[in-house]
Amino acid sequence: MPPHNFNDLRAAIRAFAHARDWEQFHTPKNLGMALSVETAELMEHFQWLSPEQSASLDPETRQEVAQEIGDVLIYLTRLADVLGIDPLQAASDKMEINAAKYPVDKSKGNNTKYDKLQ
């Protein structure tokens, strides 16, 4: 049965690692590196595609992308758990920072980095 919320997911990932005695390997360094590798594997599916192709993946590629997204979420969730960071709060805090960096009146329809906005 799939987890119904973030806390259930975090608990399931924690239990999965515990059952295998993997806590010893789940250091922030190792988890961060594993997250980077999984993110690169996700990106690999889009390499060399046009924007249009990337938005209309065939079913097999879409399933592969879904699995990589799962891997990224698992490692990110585990890293946050090991460090005692609430990722939902971290995302909320970051959205507030981004809102200040990218005010709507200067950023709407504009992909310019915040330090180059006028």
C-alpha positions in Angstrom: 0.0 0.0 0.0 1.5 3.4 -1.0 2.1 6.0 1.6 -0.8 8.5 1.9 1.2 11.5 3.1 4.8 12.8 3.5 5.1 11.5 7.1 4.1 8.0 6.0 6.6 8.1 3.1 9.4 9.3 5.5 8.6 6.5 7.9 8.5 3.9 5.2 11.9 5.0 3.8 13.3 5.0 7.3 12.0 1.5 8.0 13.3 0.2 4.7 16.8 1.5 5.5 16.6 0.2 9.1 15.5 -3.3 8.0 18.6 -3.5 5.9 21.0 -2.0 8.5 21.8 0.8 6.0 21.8 3.7 8.6 25.5 3.2 8.8 25.8 4.2 5.1 23.2 6.9 5.1 25.5 9.8 6.0 24.6 13.2 4.7 27.6 13.1 2.4 26.6 9.7 0.9 22.9 10.6 0.6 23.7 13.9 -1.1 26.0 12.2 -3.5 23.4 9.5 -4.3 20.8 12.2 -4.8 23.0 13.9 -7.3 23.5 10.6 -9.2 19.8 10.0 -9.3 19.1 13.5 -10.5 21.6 13.0 -13.3 19.9 9.8 -14.3 16.6 11.7 -14.4 18.2 14.4 -16.6 19.6 11.8 -18.9 16.1 11.0 -20.2 15.7 14.6 -21.5 19.2 15.1 -22.9 19.1 16.0 -26.6 15.3 16.2 -26.7 13.6 19.3 -28.0 11.3 21.1 -25.6 8.3 19.6 -27.5 9.8 16.1 -27.3 10.5 16.5 -23.6 6.8 17.4 -23.0 5.4 14.3 -24.8 7.4 11.3 -23.7 6.5 7.9 -25.0 4.9 5.6 -22.3 8.1 3.6 -21.7 10.3 6.7 -21.2 7.6 8.3 -19.1 7.6 5.2 -16.8 11.4 5.4 -16.6 11.2 9.1 -15.7 8.7 8.3 -13.0 11.0 5.7 -11.5 13.9 8.3 -11.5 11.6 10.9 -9.9 10.8 8.2 -7.2 14.5 7.7 -6.6 15.2 11.4 -6.3 12.3 11.8 -3.9 13.4 8.9 -1.8 17.0 10.1 -1.4 15.9 13.7 -0.8 13.4 12.5 1.9 16.1 10.3 3.5 18.6 13.1 3.5 16.2 15.5 5.1 15.2 12.9 7.7 18.9 12.1 8.6 19.6 15.9 9.0 16.3 16.6 10.9 15.1 19.0 8.3 11.4 19.3 7.5 11.4 19.5 3.7 7.9 21.0 3.5 8.9 23.8 5.8 12.2 24.2 3.9 10.3 24.5 0.7 7.8 27.0 2.2 10.7 29.1 3.6 12.5 29.0 0.2 9.3 30.1 -1.6 9.1 33.2 0.6 12.7 34.0 -0.2 12.1 33.5 -4.0 9.0 35.7 -3.8 11.2 38.5 -2.5 13.9 37.8 -5.1 11.4 37.6 -8.0 8.6 40.1 -7.5 5.8 39.5 -10.0 6.1 43.0 -11.4 9.7 42.4 -12.4 9.7 38.7 -13.1 6.4 37.9 -14.9 7.3 36.3 -18.2 11.0 37.0 -17.6 13.6 34.3 -16.9 16.3 36.7 -15.8 18.2 35.8 -12.6 17.2 37.9 -9.6 20.6 39.7 -9.4 20.1 40.9 -13.0 16.6 42.2 -12.6 16.2 45.9 -12.8 
